Amino acid sequence: MRLSRFGLIAVAALATVACQSDDGALKPTELPPLAFVRYINALPDTLATTVRFIDQVEFSPQTWSAVPFRGLGGGNYQGTQAGNRSFRVFSFTSNASTAGNTAVLGEATHNFEAGKYYTVLHVGFARPGGNPANQIRIIEDAVPTPGAQIAIRGLHAGSGIGNVDVYLTPTTTSPISGSPAIPGLAFGTASNYATLAPGAFAVRVTAAGSTTPLISAAAPAGTAGTTAADPISGATIPGSVLTAVAFPSSVSGSSATSSANPSVLFFIDRNPPRTTP
């Protein structure tokens, strides 16, 4: 499976970990079975977040620090030792003397299976009394290989927004008609992947049963690969796999990254293979 360039860098970094032999010389450490995990911050009412695995440091993600609202932890999918793993999510400030720097926002233990891909989705409201309350959802990502087509799925991270339908239209202003590509998507869940021919398209999110868009966003075009550079997934690049994440607006007056309206952002699940020389 081909990840984004960041995921590949992370795996390469894991592979270079070394240990000391009996004679004192350094030797490469054998890689354990790995799962591949990423983190998305969808908390609309609090500071950026930092994720730390609390069971072990080795073969654990180290770059999910200061992840802003609507942000993806650094490196996208990170190689993570498979098995029953535990992590905590902390609020983050740049001022180490601030109490919020060590406030625990959530904790989870999950059995990450070797060779599988997962999204850790942090949703809800962190402030007391928010509905739904801050919670961690762990979603297994069955990332497909779409061949000459592209694959797209929806992920509903819109706290306070009911079930939604997702339509795929040529542009953000095209009339909506027919059946949704992704019907009845519930909060905190991801849909199956839909496949379509490469070409410009927009994601239109509506309340379930409605054709009035709540959010519209054009998919990124992507960048074709060459013999020297990997392609970057997008609507026009065959083999691309994307997740369109629906986020709520940020809470006015909070420390969350400002977002006055609900929005859709696209995350790369898989880049196509590089062109063969």
C-alpha positions, 0 to 999 in steps of 0.5 A: 500500500502506498502512503503519502510521502510523509507516511513513508518518511515516518516508516523509514525513520522507524526502520533506522532505530538502532540498539546496542549489541553485547560488544557495544556496537550499534546494530539495526533494530528489527521492526515489529509488526506495524499498524498505521495510524493518524490523528484528526483534531475536530474539537471546535472549542479548545486549544490545539492538541497533542497526542502521546502514547503512554505505554511505550515510546519506541515505535509510537507516533512522535509528531502529533504535537500542537494539532490545530482544530481541523488539523491532521497530526504530522506525518499522516499515517504513522507506523505504530507497533501493533497490539493493545496500545494506549494513548492520551490527548492533551491540550496544548499551549506554547506557554509551559507554565500554563495549566492547560498545557497538561490538561488531559482531554481524552484517553483510549486503548485500542488493539491496532492490528498489524498491516491495518490503517486507522484514523483516530478522530477526536470530536465533540466539545471539550468545554463542560456541558457541551453536547456531544461531549469530547470523545475519541473515535477509532475508525479502521480505514479499509483503503482501496486500490481504485486502479484507473479511477479515484476513491472518495469517502466521507467522514462526519466530524460535525459536532452538533450536526445530525445525519448528512447526505453527501453528493458529488457534483461537477462544481460547488454550484451545480444543481443537486439531484438524484441519489446521494453518493453517500447517504445518511452518514452519522456523526463520528463515522466514516462511509464506505468509499465511492469510486468515480472517473478522474475529473473535477468534482465537488463534495456537497453535504446536506442534511439527510433527506435534503438537497439544500447544501450545508457545505460545498467544497471542490476536491483538490486537483492533485499533481501528476507524478513523474519518474522522479517525483511521486504523484499527489492524490486529487480529483484528476489523478487516477489511483487517488484515494481521499477522505472528505472530512466535514467539520463544524464551525469553531465556537466563537470566543474559543481558542480553536482555530477560527472557522466561522462556518462548517467546512469540508477538508480533504485528506489523502489516504493513498497516493497513486504509484509513481510513473515507471521509468 
